[in-house]
């Protein structure tokens, strides 16, 4: 079987780029439909929370689906649904239809993280896994850098409806390419079936104290995570509360998401050399400080720029390193189950942060509520850092790397034979 890990990584990264492009485009689309459909920011926050919750909770199903369906098929089908949902938003006559299509597209994109990362962990050896997972995340974030400026330009020139079509069609095409080009060995699936049923796998995952602390840290850190949470509120705060012009907001937004590419790559390289846990703690601390600085900047444009740069540097780093740490700790037999639980909690339960922020905005209004939201984000990052401290990273990673290295060597020898 012609398994090519780098080809797999490239296809996954391109798909991830399209996935993240949607996440970055949507806040700009939301600004357009707020005017067209006459809805509030609080309503948008609840829609975002509902979509994230449903797409997050459905990720638990991949621990079962990956036992009986290839990861390639799941990834391909998911991208077809994702792209179709994006296109369907364009024909929505009102907010209700738009909301349904928006949620469907997020459900289609739900396979990207648990299934994609599981495939990367299977195909890359332990000593390259941190960089590979970070490259998957950072490669996806490449699609976010130009989106604020290009998306704003497209929405202004073509309207938001044609813009979402232009972002949906590539997802359909990459889904077809994944089906045609990705190959996999199925060793993780065989190990999972040999180790027992799904209930046994979940029991092993949930009994693992280190995995539990990683899950807790991810849920808490979701309160200030870069894409899907922080980026949803920053442009609205700058435009509607501070009163900065739309062009400057788009430029600030571009700088904010620009850090989502080099940050994870640098952190991934460092974590392969100095360890995952130190990088995670630094990211949480830097993100919390940057959030406080952003709020304290008030209407000072230079200080707001300083806060944006800090958020760009730190708030996109913690998630890929938590994922790499979990991939190192989890055994192949429970890898899909551990990733499914992780992303269900991170995106499902973690989406309740957005609902909480929507409630704050509904109760306090935008001007008073958004600064409170950013300060709560800072507190969530501090709590997430405390949660990751008890993880026995070094000894668990060393032991699992020895086991994974032996498994990978055996798989390579078998494939060569």
N, C-alpha and C positions, 0 to 999 in steps of 0.2 A: 504494500500500500504506500502510495507516494505522499507521505506526510511532510509538509513543509511549514515549520513553526513560524518563520518570518512572513510567509505569505498569509498564514492565518492571522498574524498580528496586524499586518497591513490592512487586510479586509475588515477586521474588527475595529481598527482605529478609524478607518474611513466611515464605517457605520456609526461609530461613536461620535465622530465629528458632526454628522448629520443629526444625530440624536441631541447633542448639546446645542447645535445651531438653533433647533426648535426652542430649547429652553431659554436661550438668550433672545431670540426673536419675540417670543410671546409677550414679555413685558411691554415691548413697543406696540405689538398688536393690541394688547389690553388698553393702552392709552388711546388707541383709535376707536375701539369698540365702547369704551367708557362714554365717548362723545356720541357715537352713532346709535348705540342701544340704550343710552341713558342709565347706566348702572354705576354703582359706587366702587371705590377701592376696596371697601370691606367685602362687597359681593365678589369681586375678583379674587380676593384673598381666600374666600371660602371655596370658590371654584378650583383654585390652585391646590388647596388643601385636599379637596375631595378627589381630584385627579391623582395627586401624589399618594393619598391613602389607598385608593383602589389599586393603583399600579404597584404600590409597595406590598400590599397584602397578597396579591396574586403571585408574587415572586416565591412565596412559600411552596406553590404548586410545582415549581421546577425541580425541587428535590425528588418528587415522584416522577415527573415527566422525563427527566434525564435518565431514569432507570430503564425506560422502554422506548424512548425516541432519541435519535442522535442529536447532539448539540447543533450540528449543522442545520438540520431541518427546523429546529426550534428557532434558531437565529434567522434563517431565511424567511420563515412564515411571519415571525414577529415584525420584521422590517416591512413586509408587504402590508400588514395591518397598520403599522405606524404611518407609512406614507399615505395609505388610503384615507386614514383618519385626518391627516393634515389637509389633504385635498378636499375632503368633505366639509371642512370648516368654511371653505370659500363659498359654498352654496347655501349656507345657513341664512334663513330669512330673518331670524331674530336671535336673541341671546340664548334661548333654550336649545335650539338646534346647534348653535355654536358650541355650547357647553357639552352636549352629548358627543359631538365629533371630537372635541378637545380631549375628553376623557378616553374615548376609544383609541385615539392616537397614542396616549400615554400608556394604555394597557398593551398596545402593540410593542412599545419600546421597552417594556418591563423585562424582557429577556436579556437585554444588552449586558447588564452587570453580572448577575449570578451565573448565567450560562457562558457568557464570554470570558469572564475571569476564571471559571472552572476549566474551560478549554485551554486557556493560557497556562494555568498551573499544571495541567497534565502534559503539555507539550514542551515546556521549558524547564531545565534543571534548576535546582534550588539556588545556585550561585548566580543565576541570571534572572530569577523570578521577580525580584524587587524592581529591577529596571524594566522588565517586560510589562508588568502590571502598571507601573508608572507611565510607560510609553503608551499603553492603551488609554489611560486616563488623559495624559497630555496630548496624545495624538487626537483624541476626541475633541479636546479643547481648542485645537487649531481652528476648528470650525466656528468657534465663538469669537475669535479676535476681530474679524472684519464685519461680523454680523451687525453690531450696533450702527455703524456708519452705513454699510450697504443696505441693511434692513430699513433704516430710517429713510434712505434715499429711494428705495423701491416703494415703500409705503406712500411716500410723498408723490412719486411719479406714476405708479401703477395702481395704487390703492392696496389696502391690506389683504383683500381677497386674492388677487393675482399673486401677491407676495407669498402667501402660505402655499399656493399651488407650486410655485417655483422651488419652495423648500421641501415639498412633499414628494415630488417625482423622483429626486435622487435616492430617497429611502427605498422606493420600490425597485429601482435599478440595482442598488447594492444588495438587496435581498435576493434577487435573481443571481447575481454574481457569487454570493456566498454559497448558494445551492450548487452552483456549477463547479466551484473551485476549491472549497474547503474539504479536507479529508481528516479523519481522526481515527485513533487506534481503538478507542473504546475500553482502555484499560481501567479507567476510573469506574465506568459502568459495571464492568466485570467484578471489580473489587467490592463495589457497593452491594451487588446482588449476592456475592459470596459471603459477605459479612453478616447478612441477616436482612430482616424486613425493614421497612421505612421507620416503623415505630422504634425499633432497636437503634437505628441510626440517630434519630432525634434524641433518644434517651442518652446516648453517648455524648452527643453535642451539648445537651443542656446540663449534663453532669460535670462538664469540664469548667472549672472555676475561671480559668484564664480566658476562655471563650466568652463566658458570661460577662466578665469585666470589659472585654472588647466590645461586646454588644451594647452594654450600658454606656460606654464612652461614645459609641457611634450615635445612639439615640439622643444623648445629651448634646453632643456636638452638632447634631442636626439643627439646633436652634440658631446657629450662626453660620451654617455651611454656605460656601460661595454660590454655587449654582442651585437654583430651585428655591432658595430661601432669601439669602442676602440680596442677590441680584434682582429679586422681585420688587424690593422696597426702595433700593437706592435711587433709581431714576425718578420714581414718584416723589420721593422726599426732595430731591434736588429741584424738580420742575414745579411741583405744586405747593411745597412748603417754603423752600428757600427762594424760589422765584427765578432761578437761572434759566437762560434762554435754551431752546430746544437743541441748537447746534452744539453748545457747550456741554449740555447734558449727554448728548450722544458721544462726544469726545471723552468725557469722564467715564462713561459706561464702557467705552472701548478699552481705556486704560485699566479699569477695574478687572475686566475679564481677560486682559492680555496676560496677567500673571498666572492664569490657569494652564499655560503651556510650559514655560521654563521652570516654574515653581515645582510641580510634581516631578519633572525630569531630574532637576538638581537634587531634590530630596530623595528620589528613588536611587540615584547613584550613591549618594551619601549613606543611605540606609543599608545598602549592600556592603558598605565598608565599615560603618561605625554603629550600625544597629537601628532598628525601626523605632524603638521606644523613645530615645532621645529626640529624634526628629519630630515625633508626634507631640511631645511636650513643648518643644520650641514653637511649633506651629500654633498650638492652642494659646500659648502665652502671647505670642505676637499678634494673633487675631483678636484676642480680648483687648489688648492695649490699643490696637488700631480702631476698634469699634468705639471705644471711649473717646479717643482723639477725634474721630469723625463727628461725634455728637457735640463735643466741646468746641469744635471749630465754628459753630454757629453760622453766620452769614459771610464769614471771611473766606473768600475764594482760594487764596493761597493755602490756608490751613485745611480747607476741604480737599484740595489736591493732595496735600500731604497724607490725609486720612485715606483717600482713595488708593494711593500708592501702597500704604501699609496693608490695607485690605486685600489688594491685588497680590501682594507678596505672600500672605500667610493663610488666607481663608479658603484657598483651594488645595492645600497641601495635606491636611490631616487625613482625609478620607482614603486616598490611594495607599497611604502608608499603613493605616489600620487594616485595609484589605490584604496588603502584602504580609503583614504580621499574622493575620488569621490564616492565610494560605500556607505560611511556614509551620504554623502550629497544628493545623488540622491534618489528620491522616487521609490518604487518598480514598479510603472506604467511606468517609463521612464528608468529603470535600464539598460535594454538591449540596448536601444537607446543611453544612455550616454556612455556605454562601447564601443559600436560600433564606435561612433564619436571619443572617446578617442584613440582607437587603430588605427583607420584610420589615424588620425593626427600623432600619435606617430610613427607609422611604415611606413605609406604612405608618408605623407609630410616630416616627420622626415628623411626618407631615402634620401632626396635630399641633406642632409649633406654629405653622402658618395659620391654622384655625384660631389658635390663641391670639396671634397677632391681629387677625381680623376682628376678634372680639374686642381687643384693646382699642383698635381704631374706631370700631362702632360705638364704643362707650365714651372715648375721649376726643374723638375727632382726629383729623389728619395732622394738624399743626402741633397739638399736644401729644398725640398718640405715637407718632413715628419716632421721636427721640426716645420714648420709653421702650419701644420695640428694639431699637438698636442697643440700648443698655441691657435689656434682658438677653439679647444675643451674646453680649460680652460675658454675662454671668453664666450662660450655658456653656461657653467655652472653658471657663474656669472649672466648672463642675465636671466637664468631660476630661480635663487634664487630671483631676483628682481620681477619677474612676480608672484611668489607665495605669496609674502608679503601681497598684498591686500585681499587675500582670508579670509573671515570671518569664520574661521575654528571652533572656540569654540562654538559659538552660533548655527551655522548650524548643527554641529555634534550632539550637545545636543538635539536639536529639532527633528532631524531625528531619533536619537537613541530611543527617546520616542515613536515615531510613529512606527518604525520598531519593537521595543520590544513588543508593543501591538499587531502588526500583527503576530509576531512570536508566541506569547502566544496563540492567537486565532487559528493559524494553528495547534499548538501542541495539543490543546484541541480537535479540530475537528478530528485530526488524531487518538487521543486516543479513542474518542467516536466511 
